[in-house]
């Protein structure tokens, strides 16, 4: 019986999206290209990335202000 479990390669290691049975024989097939991502999901991801960048900038600014307050 054949079972398909998707995954991703990270640092050269295949990380499956679900646990694999111990001792299972596996064969890896690479998919052609990236999966299609709907436009609304792409926009949502861009918004989250921008929010993350803004949050990081705020944290860095607050850290700099805190350091300046401690010195001054």
FENKANOR-V251009 format. One record per residue. N is the residue number from 1. RES is the residue in one letter. SS is DSSP state (h for helix, s for strand, l for the rest). Layout:
BEGIN
n = <N | N>
res = <RES | RES>
ss = <SS | SS>
END
This chain:
BEGIN
n = <1 | 2 | 3 | 4 | 5 | 6 | 7 | 8 | 9 | 10 | 11 | 12 | 13 | 14 | 15 | 16 | 17 | 18 | 19 | 20 | 21 | 22 | 23 | 24 | 25 | 26 | 27 | 28 | 29 | 30 | 31 | 32 | 33 | 34 | 35 | 36 | 37 | 38 | 39 | 40 | 41 | 42 | 43 | 44 | 45 | 46 | 47 | 48 | 49 | 50 | 51 | 52 | 53 | 54 | 55 | 56 | 57 | 58 | 59 | 60 | 61 | 62 | 63 | 64 | 65 | 66 | 67 | 68 | 69 | 70 | 71 | 72>
res = <X | X | X | X | X | X | X | X | X | X | X | X | X | X | X | X | X | X | X | X | X | X | X | X | X | X | X | X | X | X | X | X | X | X | X | X | X | X | X | X | X | X | X | X | X | X | X | X | X | X | X | X | X | X | X | X | X | X | X | X | X | X | X | X | X | X | X | X | X | X | X | X>
ss = <l | l | l | l | l | l | s | s | s | s | l | l | s | s | s | s | l | l | l | l | l | l | l | l | l | l | l | l | l | l | l | l | l | l | l | l | l | l | h | h | h | h | h | h | h | h | h | h | h | h | h | h | h | h | h | h | h | h | h | h | h | h | h | h | h | h | h | h | h | h | h | l>
END
